[in-house]
Amino acid sequence: MSQDNQSFQKSLGLLDATMLVVGSMIGSGIFIVSADIARHTGSAGWMMVVWAICGFMTLTAALSYGELSAMFPKAGGQYVYLREAYGPILSFVFGWTFFAVIQTATIAAVGVAFAKFTAYLFPFLDEDVYLLQLGDYHVSAAQLLAIGIIVLLTFINSKGINSGKRVQTTITLVKILSLLILVLFGFIAFKYEVWNWNWNRDSLWDMRHLNADGTYVPYDGFAVMGAFSAAMVGALFSSDSWHSSSAVAGEIKNPQRNIGLSLALGTILVTIIYLLTNLMYTGVITMEQMVNAPKDRVAMSVAQEIFGPFGITIIAVMIMISTFGCNNGIILAGARVYYSMAKDGLFFKQAGQLNTRSVPSWALWIQCAAAGIWCLSGKYGDLLDMITCVVVIFYVLAIIGIIRLRIRKPHLDRPYKAFGYPYLPIIYIIMGLAFIILMVIFRPNYTWPGILIALLGIPIYYLINPKRKKNEIS
């Protein structure tokens, strides 16, 4: 039963909000994407630079979002910020892209990642085990398990914010501890000959493509920038969803303080963990071994070096825990964006209602349905590669929005002001635009599809709001 007069419950403290940020950021990426980064950079030095720049960009954005979250402590986060800075069309384009691909395809991808690594323990759940096949189309056991996990987490979150909070905080604390223990054992198993090979001063800062056979291909001129932007894709995707706590602002205690603080603490903690993990990788296996890791699963190759054959089981369990907690955070936060859109008349009306447990259960379940469709399609991975550029575009626009609001609405109360303003926001904007331009030039197949999906939101906006179009023209 829904009750329109109900309001969100202020149940999330600073620890809960921070664990939401950390848990939503750390999924399966840190265990995998370093292989592709190593492939594009060809050196340990440049690989660490990629992770450091990604961490700097994420932290800078989080510190800047602190101002927006303090000004507009409402459910919906980034959707609300874009609406307040630019108006309903741009915020709807974001919300449309968020629902169509960004959030729902991510939930599907993380769910399937959980299933794939579960199959290491239970092979009958593998993605190669087909339960249904119609011509070229098939449904695997991994896809059905992924849908099952998404349904379970949606059900848990529909039972109230406290249910989702308990899962998120507990799983994230276990996840952090597990990663730190892995890093600790990795440094204990440190191999000086591997470290010296990876950190050879003669080739440390030579950026080049590293082939599977161990040979290198130097980049010609400007191509090095394209390779660097390609390497950034995996790192940025592994650090995405850092703004999750802003989406649940209506359920955070003292949101003016705790949202911005949770964003800062969460991104700092994840950046440190990511840097330590990758530094540990370079002391256990060579760059060539990273590139040749089966299915790019670097962490498994590292764990085998540290723990022997049992290492595969350890990492499989770690990734299961990590992806389970990651999906819980993404599912929890995503529904609040659709809730805010519905309140603006830009999404299904039912999504703007809270159930008797004070959560937007209808929004949770329609998100679940969309993510389930992506699981069955098997195309979520391709689309996620294509929307990384779009995600950064929306981040850049939101941070430009801080400057825009300072100029256009200087009278608004700002309990917290962006750290390092205007320098850090401007640096992020420049770095973000550079990444976008390089992606458009060097990887058009991975940029234009995502941009076109986002732009499709404009005609959809006017289709569902014909009165708005008439009023805006007049």
Secondary structure by P-SEA (a helix, b strand, c coil): cccccbbbbccccaaaaaaaaaaaacccccccaaaaaaaacccaaaaaaaaaaaaaaaaaaaaaaaaaaaacccccaaaaaaaaacccaaaaaaaaaaaacccaaaaaaaaaaaaaaaaaacccccccccccccccccccaaaaaaaaaaaaaaaaaaacaaaaaaaaaaaaaaaaaaaaaaaaaaaaaccaaaaaaaacccccccbbbbccccbbbbbccaaaaaaaaaaaaaaaaaacccccccccccccccccccaaaaaaaaaaaaaaaaaaaaaaaaacccaaaaaaccccaaaaaaaaaacccaaaaaaaaaaaaaaaaaaaaaaaaaaaaaaaaaaacccccccccccccccaaaaaaaaaaaaaaaaaacaaaaaaaaaaaaaaaaaaaaaaaaaaaaacccccccccccccaaaaaaaaaaaaaaaaaaaaaccccccaaaaaaaaaaaaaaaaacaaaaaaaac
